[in-house]
């Protein structure tokens, strides 16, 4: 991985390194973090060096970034660029499809990778390529910028970029499921469909698995449990 250091915000990188220290179950001091990081000469990283990263005065080299990512159970990209979506939020297939949609937005406007990256909070070309290939997911701020840039595509939402269009067959299937219950107990609207669609996509729930879809729906709208028929169907 190559870094475009001019595009990096040292202060933000420092904050994320601090999060790794603060986010651990056991307390970890700056000196202890340095002791767990190994330089190319085989020695640990001095406390003063770690402190300079946290304060945003300098950047750790990529090989140290890889060690930090391992310690923090995160990615190297998150440390340097702030790719904040949690691991496992999108499946590999979903990432590939997301990448196609980002590329579709870029090409619709006729932007090169470099120009598009500059518009999306100065993202390096290699980072844009990693989005389009489905290797990485943009952070929330960059997703919102990409959404605003999709003018020729009627300004697609962040949810559309991540999850695509709601499958019409899925909507019909959900309607069929809920037609068996008391329709007055819930409002089946577009937001409900989208929230349920996201859960189905993220958890890779089969369309045929009615019980799992109902369980996901209840997590979104707990009041559905007021329907005795739904309770019985889940037993």
C-alpha positions as CSV (number, residue, x, y, z in Angstrom):
1,X,0.0,0.0,0.0
2,X,1.4,3.4,-1.0
3,X,0.4,6.6,0.9
4,X,-0.2,10.0,-0.6
5,X,1.0,11.8,2.5
6,X,-0.2,15.2,1.2
7,X,-3.8,14.0,1.3
8,X,-3.6,12.6,4.8
9,X,-4.9,14.5,7.9
10,X,-2.2,13.8,10.5
11,X,-4.5,15.0,13.4
12,X,-7.2,12.6,12.3
13,X,-4.7,9.7,12.0
14,X,-3.5,10.5,15.5
15,X,-7.1,10.4,16.8
16,X,-7.6,7.0,15.3
17,X,-4.4,5.7,16.8
18,X,-5.6,7.0,20.2
19,X,-8.8,5.1,19.7
20,X,-6.9,1.9,19.4
21,X,-5.3,2.6,22.8
22,X,-8.6,3.6,24.4
23,X,-10.7,0.9,22.7
24,X,-8.8,-2.0,24.1
25,X,-10.4,-4.1,27.0
26,X,-7.2,-3.8,29.0
27,X,-5.6,-0.4,29.6
28,X,-2.7,0.3,27.3
29,X,-0.4,3.3,27.8
30,X,1.5,5.1,25.0
31,X,4.7,3.5,26.1
32,X,3.1,0.0,26.1
33,X,1.7,0.5,22.6
34,X,5.2,1.5,21.5
35,X,6.6,-1.7,23.1
36,X,4.2,-3.8,21.0
37,X,5.3,-2.2,17.7
38,X,8.5,-3.4,16.1
39,X,10.6,-1.3,13.8
40,X,12.6,-2.7,10.9
41,X,15.7,-2.7,13.0
42,X,14.0,-5.0,15.4
43,X,13.6,-2.5,18.2
44,X,10.3,-1.3,19.7
45,X,9.0,2.2,18.9
46,X,9.9,4.9,21.5
47,X,7.1,6.5,23.5
48,X,8.1,9.9,22.0
49,X,7.5,8.6,18.5
50,X,4.1,7.2,19.4
51,X,3.2,10.5,21.1
52,X,4.1,12.4,17.9
53,X,1.7,10.3,15.9
54,X,-1.1,10.8,18.4
55,X,-0.5,14.5,18.5
56,X,-0.7,14.6,14.7
57,X,2.9,15.8,14.2
58,X,4.1,12.8,12.1
59,X,2.7,9.7,10.5
60,X,3.6,6.1,11.2
61,X,5.1,4.2,8.1
62,X,2.8,1.6,6.5
63,X,4.5,-1.4,8.0
64,X,3.8,0.1,11.5
65,X,0.2,0.9,10.3
66,X,-0.2,-2.8,9.6
67,X,0.8,-3.6,13.2
68,X,-1.5,-1.0,14.6
69,X,-4.4,-2.4,12.5
70,X,-3.7,-5.9,13.9
71,X,-3.7,-4.6,17.4
72,X,-6.9,-2.6,16.9
73,X,-8.7,-5.3,15.0
74,X,-9.2,-2.9,12.1
75,X,-7.8,-2.1,8.7
76,X,-4.8,-0.2,7.6
77,X,-7.1,2.0,5.4
78,X,-9.1,2.9,8.5
79,X,-6.0,4.2,10.3
80,X,-4.8,6.4,7.5
81,X,-8.1,7.3,5.7
82,X,-10.8,6.8,8.3
83,X,-12.8,4.1,6.5
84,X,-15.2,3.7,9.5
85,X,-17.8,1.1,8.4
86,X,-17.4,-1.9,10.8
87,X,-16.0,-5.1,9.5
88,X,-18.7,-7.5,8.3
89,X,-21.2,-4.7,7.6
90,X,-21.1,-5.6,3.9
91,X,-20.5,-9.0,2.4
92,X,-17.8,-9.3,-0.3
93,X,-20.5,-9.6,-3.0
94,X,-22.2,-6.4,-1.6
95,X,-18.8,-4.6,-1.7
96,X,-18.4,-5.5,-5.4
97,X,-21.8,-4.2,-6.2
98,X,-21.3,-1.1,-4.2
99,X,-18.0,-0.5,-6.2
100,X,-19.9,-0.8,-9.5
101,X,-22.4,1.8,-8.3
102,X,-19.6,4.2,-7.3
103,X,-18.0,3.7,-10.7
104,X,-21.3,4.3,-12.4
105,X,-21.6,7.7,-10.6
106,X,-18.1,8.7,-11.6
107,X,-18.5,7.7,-15.2
108,X,-21.9,9.3,-15.5
109,X,-20.2,12.6,-14.7
110,X,-17.2,11.9,-16.9
111,X,-14.7,12.2,-14.1
112,X,-11.3,10.5,-14.1
113,X,-10.2,8.6,-11.0
114,X,-8.0,11.4,-10.0
115,X,-10.6,14.2,-10.4
116,X,-13.3,12.1,-8.7
117,X,-10.9,11.5,-5.7
118,X,-10.2,15.2,-5.4
119,X,-13.9,15.9,-5.2
120,X,-14.4,13.3,-2.6
121,X,-12.4,14.9,0.2
122,X,-9.1,14.5,-1.7
123,X,-9.2,10.7,-1.8
124,X,-6.0,9.4,-3.5
125,X,-6.6,7.6,-6.9
126,X,-5.6,4.3,-5.4
127,X,-8.2,4.6,-2.7
128,X,-10.9,5.4,-5.3
129,X,-9.8,2.3,-7.2
130,X,-10.1,0.2,-4.1
131,X,-13.7,1.4,-3.7
132,X,-14.6,0.6,-7.3
133,X,-13.1,-2.8,-7.0
134,X,-15.0,-3.5,-3.8
135,X,-11.9,-3.9,-1.7
136,X,-12.7,-1.0,0.6
137,X,-15.8,1.0,1.6
138,X,-15.8,4.8,1.8
139,X,-16.4,6.3,5.2
140,X,-19.7,8.0,6.0
141,X,-18.6,11.5,5.1
142,X,-17.2,10.4,1.8
143,X,-20.3,8.4,1.0
144,X,-22.4,11.5,1.6
145,X,-20.2,13.5,-0.8
146,X,-20.5,10.8,-3.4
147,X,-24.2,10.9,-3.0
148,X,-24.3,14.6,-3.6
149,X,-22.1,14.2,-6.7
150,X,-24.5,11.9,-8.4
151,X,-26.5,14.7,-9.9
152,X,-27.0,13.1,-13.3
153,X,-28.4,10.1,-11.5
154,X,-31.0,12.1,-9.4
155,X,-28.6,12.4,-6.4
156,X,-28.7,8.8,-5.2
157,X,-28.8,8.2,-1.5
158,X,-26.0,6.8,0.7
159,X,-28.2,3.7,1.2
160,X,-28.5,3.2,-2.6
161,X,-24.7,3.4,-2.9
162,X,-24.2,0.8,-0.2
163,X,-27.2,-1.5,-0.9
164,X,-28.6,-0.7,-4.3
165,X,-32.3,-0.7,-5.3
166,X,-34.7,-2.7,-3.2
167,X,-35.6,-5.9,-5.0
168,X,-39.2,-5.6,-6.2
169,X,-39.7,-9.3,-5.7
170,X,-38.6,-8.9,-2.2
171,X,-41.2,-6.2,-1.6
172,X,-43.9,-8.4,-3.0
173,X,-42.8,-11.3,-0.8
174,X,-42.8,-9.1,2.3
175,X,-46.3,-7.9,1.5
176,X,-47.4,-11.5,1.2
177,X,-45.9,-12.4,4.5
178,X,-47.6,-9.5,6.3
179,X,-50.9,-10.0,4.5
180,X,-51.4,-12.9,6.9
181,X,-51.3,-10.6,9.9
182,X,-53.2,-7.6,11.2
183,X,-52.2,-4.9,8.8
184,X,-53.4,-2.2,11.3
185,X,-50.5,-3.1,13.7
186,X,-47.8,-1.9,11.4
187,X,-47.1,0.6,8.6
188,X,-45.3,-0.9,5.6
189,X,-43.6,2.1,4.1
190,X,-40.5,2.7,2.1
191,X,-38.3,3.3,5.2
192,X,-39.5,0.0,6.7
193,X,-38.7,-1.8,3.4
194,X,-35.2,-0.2,3.1
195,X,-34.4,-1.0,6.8
196,X,-35.5,-4.6,6.3
197,X,-33.7,-4.9,2.9
198,X,-30.5,-3.8,4.6
199,X,-30.8,-6.4,7.3
200,X,-31.6,-9.1,4.8
201,X,-28.5,-8.1,2.7
202,X,-26.1,-7.7,5.6
203,X,-27.1,-11.0,7.3
204,X,-27.5,-12.9,4.0
205,X,-31.0,-14.0,4.8
206,X,-32.6,-16.2,2.2
207,X,-35.8,-14.7,0.7
208,X,-37.5,-18.1,1.4
209,X,-36.7,-17.9,5.1
210,X,-39.9,-16.4,6.4
211,X,-39.0,-16.8,10.1
212,X,-35.7,-15.0,9.8
213,X,-37.3,-12.2,7.8
214,X,-40.0,-11.8,10.5
215,X,-37.3,-11.8,13.2
216,X,-35.4,-9.0,11.4
217,X,-38.7,-7.1,10.9
218,X,-39.4,-7.3,14.7
219,X,-35.9,-5.9,15.4
220,X,-36.8,-2.9,13.3
221,X,-40.4,-2.5,14.6
222,X,-40.8,-4.3,18.0
223,X,-44.5,-3.3,18.1
224,X,-45.1,-6.1,15.5
225,X,-44.9,-8.5,18.5
226,X,-48.3,-7.1,19.6
227,X,-49.8,-9.3,16.8
228,X,-50.5,-12.7,18.4
229,X,-50.4,-14.3,15.0
230,X,-46.8,-13.2,14.5
231,X,-45.9,-14.6,17.9
232,X,-47.4,-17.9,17.1
233,X,-45.7,-18.1,13.7
234,X,-42.3,-17.7,15.3
235,X,-42.8,-20.5,17.9
